[in-house]
Amino acid sequence: MSSIPVTVQHGAQKHKLDLDPSANGETFKYQVYSVTGVEPDRQKILVKGGQLKDDADLSKLGIKANQVIRMMGTPAAGAQAIQKPKEEMKFLEDMSEAEAARSEGATPAGLQNLGNTCYLNSTLQTLRAVPELENELLQYKPSGSGGPAGNLADLSQFGLGGLGSATDLTTSLRDLYKQMSETQEGFPPLMFLNAFRQAYPQFAERSRDGRGFAQQDAEEAWSQIITTLRTKLKPGEGSSQSSEAARNFIDQYMAGTFTRSEECTDPAAKEAGEEPQEKPDEQFLKLNCYVASKEINHLREGVQAALTETYTKNSPTLSRDAEYKQISQIARLPKYLPVHFVRFFWKTGVNKKAKILRKVTFPQELDCVEYCTDDLQKKLIPVRDKVRDLRKEELDVDRARKRQKRMQAGEEADRARELKADGPSSERELAKDKKNSAAPEPASSSSKKTVEGKVNGSADVPMADGETFKTDAEIEAERAASILASKKALLAAVNPELHANAGANQTGLYELHGVVTHQGASADSGHYTAYVRKEGKVIDEKNGKREDDNKWWWFNDDKVSEVDAEKVLSLSGGGESHSALILLYRAVELPVLTKEEQST
């Protein structure tokens, strides 16, 4: 049966619709809802014979083509009007390769292995987990870009940036990441590899059998790339943070600061009056985690061991060599913190980098407050504690909502069983109750209710005189207000100096976002892969909150697959299987308030 074009008049507005005569009244009401925003149960549609009912057979109403059908009703209080999408919906099969690659949830591009280049592929994939770096690279222009080489580099907008970036590592990295963002296929990083080997010839070493290039250490590749970016991404040359003119990008987002003190541990030096010495502050681009000692089983212990070093040097007080201890404390925490498991050491017997295979576990959330100076701890601890309080409150609210849903579902199931046992008339009553319960209930703090329910088979229990209870809407409003107050208290606790220090960690807490792994017994052999935490779907566009489904991308060269977080946390070593070599932690983000929340 063909559809009938009709016009629905709602007040002064008229809406064109195609009515399906084979459908019922309820279906047509939902059509009207889609164009007017008035819920079906709040509509009064006038047709031949009176008001349109949900079970009405539209084919029997004698509706003619282009007939005007009047509808009365208003949307429920607080209901949001249906709006046309800001962007036209596009199906995956209609997208270009670049559009499909940029779509939400799309599988990211892998990198082809060009002959023992897995160490480089895993490093590049993990560094790409820093979105600020990718944005900064897009703004980068090499110095002297007005010359011939610069003109060739500008061809990157046409996909030909490699012609001018053969010797500029930063430009080739910029072009590589741009090309990876436009495909979901395994991409060959040939231009970047050539630039990398030209900049650091040690990575062009041939294998011992003369067949191709040798395997390399991913940590060394990481350090060299970071060193290059530190010198190239200077303020004014691609930096988007003009207010931080004194810092380049790497120093701003990925560099911390150590304060160091040195003390002679020889009792004779102390008796002679030798005092501990404060040494100049030192920047660091990663934290080391020692794993050689049998006493180290967790990252926390390994980092603590790396921050306390002992060595021998000449004591001016004793006029001889003595043992000294140097203690390092963190005075600045960056937003992105790499942690290096020091698993490789030079084994003279075999003349190669051997691997320490012992198992050392690591957390998904890292608390670095204990490694910091007293001054920095005073700034971080109040914020860290409020972050944890807010999380606990949000978790409690979420559990309460789930518990309430389970209880409501149980009550409805019990009532359905009772009414079904009473016969068809009771089943119709149940359907009517469900329809009425779906309608929004006005919230009123002074409303008095009667608790309906069976208590051990007894009759309904009325509430005592003057007794009131809160509606679900009121409870939700109180929960939201409490969480908002906690967020504001958290933001108010942030130290002004840390807030002004762009790129610094303001809580002392980190979440794991990337892992470089190694499989094998030495740095010069085996296989490297990378794991990067998957960005969930945006569930709140106002504050950019994303869904966290605890999924990760596993980059095994050009093969990309999705894995659970448990798989990542199992990469603690204990044999020649894949074990974590570099961990990339990202600072726990502070809540973002909308303009409405800021004004309340």
C-alpha positions in Angstrom: 0.0 0.0 0.0 1.6 3.3 -1.1 2.1 6.2 1.3 -0.2 9.2 1.4 1.3 12.8 1.5 -0.3 14.8 4.3 0.3 18.1 6.1 0.5 18.2 10.0 -0.5 21.6 11.3 0.9 22.3 14.8 0.0 25.8 15.8 1.3 28.2 13.1 3.7 25.6 11.8 3.1 23.1 9.0 5.0 19.9 8.4 5.0 17.6 5.4 4.8 13.9 6.1 4.2 10.6 4.3 1.5 8.6 6.1 1.7 4.8 5.8 -1.9 3.5 5.7 -0.8 0.0 6.7 0.6 1.4 10.1 -1.3 2.2 13.3 -1.9 5.4 15.1 1.1 5.0 17.4 3.5 4.8 14.5 2.1 8.0 13.0 2.5 9.8 16.3 6.2 8.9 16.4 6.4 10.4 12.9 4.8 13.6 14.2 7.2 13.5 17.2 10.2 13.5 14.8 9.2 16.9 13.3 7.5 18.6 16.2 9.3 17.4 19.3 6.0 16.7 21.0 6.1 13.3 22.7 3.4 10.8 21.4 1.6 10.6 24.8 1.3 14.4 24.8 -0.2 14.7 21.3 -3.9 15.2 20.4 -4.3 14.5 16.7 -7.8 15.2 15.3 -9.0 12.8 12.6 -12.4 11.7 11.3 -14.3 10.3 14.3 -12.4 12.2 17.0 -9.0 11.9 18.5 -6.4 9.5 17.0 -5.8 6.4 19.2 -2.6 4.4 19.3 -4.3 1.2 18.0 -6.3 3.0 15.2 -6.1 1.4 11.7 -5.0 4.3 9.5 -6.3 2.6 6.4 -9.9 2.9 7.8 -9.8 6.7 8.5 -10.3 7.8 4.9 -7.3 10.1 4.8 -6.8 11.7 1.4 -3.7 13.0 -0.3 -2.5 16.5 0.9 -5.1 16.4 3.7 -4.3 18.8 6.6 -4.2 17.0 10.0 -4.3 19.1 13.1 -2.2 18.3 16.1 -2.3 19.9 19.6 0.2 19.5 22.4 3.5 20.8 23.8 6.8 19.1 24.6 7.3 18.0 28.3 9.2 20.4 30.5 12.9 20.1 30.1 12.6 18.1 26.9 15.1 19.0 24.2 13.7 19.8 20.8 14.8 17.5 18.0 17.3 19.4 15.8 18.6 18.7 12.3 22.2 17.3 12.6 24.8 20.0 12.1 26.8 17.8 9.7 25.3 15.6 7.1 25.4 12.0 7.9 27.8 10.1 5.7 28.0 6.3 5.4 31.3 4.5 5.5 31.1 3.2 1.9 30.6 6.8 0.7 33.8 8.1 2.5 37.2 8.6 1.0 40.1 6.7 2.5 41.2 9.7 4.5 37.7 10.4 5.8 37.3 6.7 6.9 40.7 6.9 8.6 39.6 10.0 10.6 36.2 8.7 11.6 35.6 7.9 15.2 36.7 4.4 16.2 38.6 3.8 13.0 41.5 1.3 13.2 44.7 3.4 13.0 47.4 2.8 10.4 50.2 0.3 11.1 53.8 0.7 9.8 55.5 -1.7 7.4 58.7 -3.4 8.5 61.4 -2.4 6.1 63.9 -4.9 7.4 64.5 -5.0 11.2 62.8 -1.7 11.7 60.2 -2.9 14.3 62.2 -1.0 16.9 61.5 2.2 15.0 57.9 1.4 14.2 57.0 0.7 17.8 58.7 4.0 18.9 56.9 6.1 16.4 53.5 4.5 17.2 53.9 5.2 20.9 55.1 8.8 20.4 52.0 9.3 18.3 49.9 8.8 21.5 50.9 12.4 22.3 48.3 14.4 20.4 49.9 17.7 21.3 53.0 16.5 19.5 51.2 15.7 16.4 49.4 19.1 16.5 52.8 20.9 17.1 54.4 19.1 14.1 51.6 20.3 11.8 52.7 23.8 12.6 56.4 23.2 12.2 58.3 24.8 9.4 62.0 24.2 9.0 64.3 27.2 9.4 65.2 28.7 6.1 62.0 27.4 4.5 62.2 30.2 1.9 65.0 28.4 0.1 64.8 25.5 -2.4 64.7 22.9 0.3 61.9 24.8 2.1 59.9 25.0 -1.2 60.2 21.3 -1.6 59.2 20.8 2.0 56.0 22.9 1.4 55.0 20.2 -1.1 53.8 18.1 1.9 50.3 19.5 1.3 50.3 17.6 -1.9 51.7 14.4 -0.3 55.2 15.1 -1.7 56.8 16.4 1.5 59.4 13.7 1.4 61.2 15.4 -1.5 62.3 18.2 0.8 62.5 16.3 4.1 65.1 13.7 3.2 67.6 15.4 5.6 65.1 17.1 8.1 64.0 14.5 10.6 61.3 16.7 12.1 59.8 17.5 8.7 59.7 13.9 7.7 58.1 13.0 11.0 55.4 15.6 10.4 54.7 14.3 6.9 54.7 10.7 8.2 52.1 11.3 10.9 50.0 13.3 8.4 50.1 10.4 5.9 49.3 7.9 8.6 46.2 9.9 9.6 44.8 9.5 6.0 44.9 5.7 5.7 44.1 2.5 7.6 46.5 0.4 5.7 50.1 -0.5 6.7 52.2 2.5 5.6 55.9 2.3 4.6 57.9 4.9 6.6 60.7 5.0 4.0 61.3 8.8 4.0 61.5 9.0 7.7 63.8 6.0 7.9 66.2 7.5 5.4 66.2 10.8 7.3 66.7 9.0 10.6 69.7 7.0 9.3 71.2 10.1 7.8 70.9 12.0 11.1 72.1 9.1 13.2 74.3 6.8 11.1 74.6 4.2 13.9 71.1 3.0 13.0 72.3 2.2 9.4 74.6 -0.6 10.8 74.4 -3.7 8.7 73.7 -7.1 10.2 76.5 -9.5 11.0 75.7 -11.8 8.1 75.6 -8.9 5.7 72.0 -9.4 4.8 70.2 -6.2 5.4 70.3 -3.9 8.4 70.9 -4.9 12.0 68.2 -4.8 14.8 68.5 -1.8 17.1 67.5 -0.7 20.6 64.1 1.0 20.6 65.0 3.1 23.7 68.0 4.6 21.8 65.8 5.4 18.9 63.3 7.1 21.3 66.0 9.2 22.9 67.5 10.3 19.6 64.1 11.3 18.2 63.2 13.3 21.4 66.6 15.0 21.2 66.0 16.1 17.7 62.5 17.4 18.4 63.8 19.3 21.4 66.2 21.3 19.3 63.8 21.8 16.4 60.4 22.5 18.0 61.6 25.8 19.5 59.2 28.7 20.5 58.2 30.6 17.5 59.0 27.6 15.2 55.7 25.7 15.4 55.1 26.4 19.1 51.4 27.0 19.8 52.2 28.1 23.4 53.5 31.6 22.9 53.0 32.4 26.6 55.7 29.8 27.5 58.3 31.6 25.4 61.1 30.2 27.6 60.3 26.6 26.9 60.4 24.5 23.7 57.7 21.9 23.2 59.6 18.9 24.6 60.7 20.8 27.7 57.1 22.0 28.2 55.3 18.7 27.9 57.9 15.8 28.3 60.7 17.2 30.5 60.9 17.2 34.3 63.4 18.7 36.7 65.5 16.9 39.3 67.0 18.5 42.5 70.0 16.6 43.6 72.0 16.3 46.8 75.3 14.5 47.4 76.6 13.1 50.7 79.6 11.1 51.6 78.6 7.9 53.4 82.0 7.3 55.0 81.7 7.9 58.8 85.1 9.5 58.9 84.0 12.2 56.5 81.1 13.1 58.7 83.3 13.2 61.8 85.6 15.5 59.8 82.7 17.8 59.2 82.0 17.2 55.5 78.5 18.4 54.8 76.0 17.2 52.2 76.2 19.3 49.0 73.3 20.6 46.9 74.0 20.1 43.2 72.6 22.1 40.3 69.1 21.2 39.1 69.0 18.8 36.1 66.3 18.2 33.5 65.3 14.7 32.6 63.4 13.3 29.6 62.5 9.9 31.2 62.6 8.1 34.5 64.7 5.0 34.7 63.5 1.9 36.5 66.3 -0.5 37.6 65.4 -4.2 37.4 68.7 -5.9 38.1 68.3 -6.4 41.9 66.4 -9.4 43.1 64.6 -7.1 45.6 62.9 -5.2 42.8 59.6 -6.7 41.8 57.6 -3.5 41.0 58.1 -0.3 39.1 57.8 1.7 42.3 60.9 0.0 43.8 62.8 0.2 40.5 62.3 4.0 40.2 63.2 4.5 43.8 66.5 2.6 43.3 67.3 4.7 40.2 66.8 7.9 42.2 69.4 6.9 44.8 72.8 6.3 43.3 76.1 5.3 45.0 79.6 5.8 43.5 83.2 6.4 44.5 85.1 9.6 44.1 87.8 11.6 45.8 86.8 13.2 49.1 88.5 16.6 49.7 88.0 16.2 53.4 89.7 12.7 53.7 92.1 13.2 50.8 91.2 9.8 49.4 88.5 8.0 47.6 85.3 7.4 49.5 81.7 6.3 48.8 79.1 8.9 48.0 75.4 8.8 47.7 73.3 11.0 45.4 69.6 11.4 46.0 67.4 12.9 43.2 64.0 14.3 43.8 61.5 15.7 41.3 60.8 19.4 41.3 58.7 19.4 38.1 56.5 16.7 36.7 55.7 16.9 33.0 52.3 16.0 31.5 53.9 13.0 29.6 56.3 10.9 31.6 58.3 8.1 29.9 59.6 5.3 32.2 62.4 3.2 30.9 63.0 -0.3 32.2 66.8 -0.7 32.2 66.7 -4.3 31.0 69.7 -4.2 28.6 73.4 -4.3 29.7 76.6 -4.9 27.8 77.8 -8.4 28.3 81.5 -8.6 27.6 81.7 -12.3 27.2 79.4 -12.3 24.1 80.0 -8.6 23.1 76.3 -7.7 22.9 73.5 -6.1 24.9 72.0 -8.9 27.0 68.6 -8.6 28.6 67.6 -8.9 32.2 64.5 -11.2 32.0 63.2 -10.9 35.6 59.5 -10.0 36.1 58.8 -6.4 37.2 55.1 -5.4 37.4 53.8 -1.9 36.7 50.5 -0.1 37.5 47.9 1.4 35.1 47.8 4.5 37.4 51.1 5.8 38.7 51.4 8.0 41.8 54.7 10.0 41.6 54.1 12.2 44.6 56.5 10.2 46.8 59.4 11.0 44.3 58.9 14.7 44.6 60.5 17.4 46.7 58.7 18.5 49.9 57.7 21.8 48.2 56.1 20.1 45.2 54.4 17.5 47.4 52.6 20.3 49.3 51.2 21.6 46.0 50.2 18.1 44.6 48.8 16.2 47.6 45.6 18.3 48.2 44.7 18.0 44.4 45.5 14.3 44.3 43.4 13.6 47.3 40.4 15.5 45.9 40.8 13.7 42.5 40.4 10.4 44.4 37.5 11.7 46.5 35.7 12.8 43.2 36.3 9.4 41.6 34.9 7.6 44.7 31.8 9.9 44.7 31.2 9.3 41.0 31.6 5.6 41.4 29.2 5.5 44.4 26.6 7.4 42.3 27.0 5.0 39.4 26.6 2.0 41.7 23.5 3.6 43.3 21.9 4.1 39.8 22.6 0.5 38.8 21.2 -0.8 42.1 18.1 1.3 41.7 17.6 0.0 38.1 17.9 -3.6 39.3 15.4 -3.0 42.1 12.9 -1.3 39.7 13.3 -4.2 37.2 12.7 -6.7 40.0 9.6 -4.9 41.2 8.2 -4.7 37.6 8.9 -8.4 37.1 7.1 -9.3 40.3 4.1 -7.2 39.5 4.0 -8.7 35.9 3.9 -12.2 37.3 1.1 -11.3 39.8 -1.1 -9.6 37.2 -0.5 -12.3 34.6 -1.8 -14.9 37.1 -4.9 -12.8 37.6 -5.9 -12.9 33.9 -6.1 -10.8 30.7 -7.7 -7.8 32.3 -4.8 -7.5 34.7 -2.3 -7.8 31.8 -4.0 -4.8 30.2 -3.7 -2.9 33.4 0.0 -3.7 33.5 0.5 -2.3 30.0 -1.3 0.8 31.0 0.9 1.2 34.1 4.1 0.9 31.9 2.8 3.6 29.6 2.0 5.9 32.5 5.4 5.3 34.1 7.2 6.2 30.9 5.7 9.7 31.1 7.9 12.4 32.8 7.0 13.0 36.4 7.1 16.7 37.7 9.5 17.1 40.5 8.3 18.8 43.7 10.1 18.8 47.0 6.8 19.2 48.9 5.0 16.4 47.1 3.4 13.7 49.3 3.4 10.2 48.0 1.9 6.8 49.0 4.3 3.9 48.9 2.7 1.2 46.9 4.0 -2.3 47.4 3.3 -5.6 49.0 4.9 -6.4 52.3 4.8 -10.1 53.1 1.5 -10.3 51.1 -0.1 -7.4 53.0 -2.1 -4.5 51.5 -0.5 -1.2 50.3 1.3 0.6 53.0 0.3 4.3 53.2 2.9 6.9 54.3 2.6 8.6 57.7 1.0 12.1 57.8 3.5 14.8 56.9 6.0 12.3 55.6 7.5 13.0 52.2 10.1 11.3 50.0 12.2 12.6 47.1 11.4 11.8 43.5 14.0 10.2 41.2 14.5 13.6 39.5 15.2 15.3 42.8 17.7 12.6 43.8 19.5 12.9 40.5 19.6 16.7 40.8 21.1 16.4 44.3 23.7 13.9 43.0 24.7 16.2 40.1 24.9 19.2 42.4 27.2 17.3 44.9 29.5 16.1 42.1 29.7 19.6 40.6 30.6 21.0 44.0 33.4 18.4 44.3 34.7 19.3 40.9 34.8 23.0 41.8 36.6 22.2 45.1 39.1 20.2 43.1 39.8 22.9 40.6 40.1 25.5 43.5 42.8 23.4 45.1 45.1 23.5 42.1 48.2 25.5 42.9 48.3 28.8 40.9 52.0 28.2 40.0 51.3 24.7 38.6 48.2 26.0 36.8 50.2 28.7 35.1 53.0 26.2 34.1 51.5 24.8 30.9 52.5 21.2 30.3 53.1 20.4 33.9 51.3 17.7 35.9 49.0 19.3 38.5 47.9 16.2 40.4 51.0 13.9 40.7 48.9 11.1 39.2 49.5 9.4 35.8 47.5 7.0 33.6 49.3 4.5 31.3 48.8 5.4 27.6 51.6 3.7 25.7 54.0 0.8 26.0 57.0 -0.3 23.8 57.6 -4.0 24.3 60.5 -6.3 23.4 60.5 -10.1 22.8 63.9 -11.9 22.9 67.1 -12.3 24.9 69.1 -9.2 23.7 68.5 -5.7 22.4 70.2 -6.6 19.0 67.7 -9.4 18.3 64.1 -10.3 18.9 61.1 -8.2 18.1 59.5 -4.9 19.2 55.8 -4.0 19.3 53.8 -1.2 20.7 50.5 -0.8 22.7 48.6 2.4 22.7 45.4 3.1 24.7 42.3 3.5 22.6 40.4 6.8 22.8 36.8 6.0 23.5 33.7 7.6 22.0 32.8 11.1 23.1 29.8 10.8 25.5 29.6 14.4 26.6 30.3 17.0 23.9 30.1 19.9 26.4 33.2 18.9 28.4 34.7 16.4 25.9 34.3 13.4 28.3 35.0 10.1 26.6 33.9 6.6 27.2 36.6 4.4 28.7 36.2 0.8 27.6 39.7 -0.3 28.7 40.6 -1.2 25.1 44.1 -0.8 23.6 45.6 -0.9 20.1 48.4 -3.4 19.6 50.8 -2.3 16.8 52.7 -5.3 15.5 54.4 -3.5 12.5 51.6 -3.2 9.9 49.2 -5.5 11.8 46.9 -3.6 14.2 44.5 -5.3 16.5 42.4 -4.5 19.6 43.2 -6.0 23.0 42.0 -5.7 26.6 43.9 -3.7 29.3 44.6 -7.0 31.1 46.9 -8.0 28.2 48.9 -4.8 28.6 49.4 -5.2 32.3 50.6 -8.7 31.8 53.7 -7.4 29.9 55.9 -7.5 33.1 58.5 -9.9 31.8 59.8 -13.0 33.4 61.1 -14.7 30.3 61.9 -14.1 26.6 58.2 -13.3 25.8 57.1 -9.7 25.2 58.0 -7.5 28.2 57.6 -3.7 28.7 60.7 -1.7 27.8 59.2 1.9 27.7 56.0 3.0 29.5 54.4 6.3 28.4 52.3 7.8 31.2 50.0 10.8 30.8 48.9 13.1 33.6 45.4 12.5 34.9 43.3 15.2 33.4 41.3 17.7 35.6 37.6 18.0 35.1 36.4 20.6 32.7 33.4 22.7 33.6 30.9 24.0 31.0 29.8 27.7 31.0 26.6 26.7 32.7 28.4 24.8 35.4 30.8 27.7 36.0 27.9 30.1 36.5 26.0 27.9 39.0 
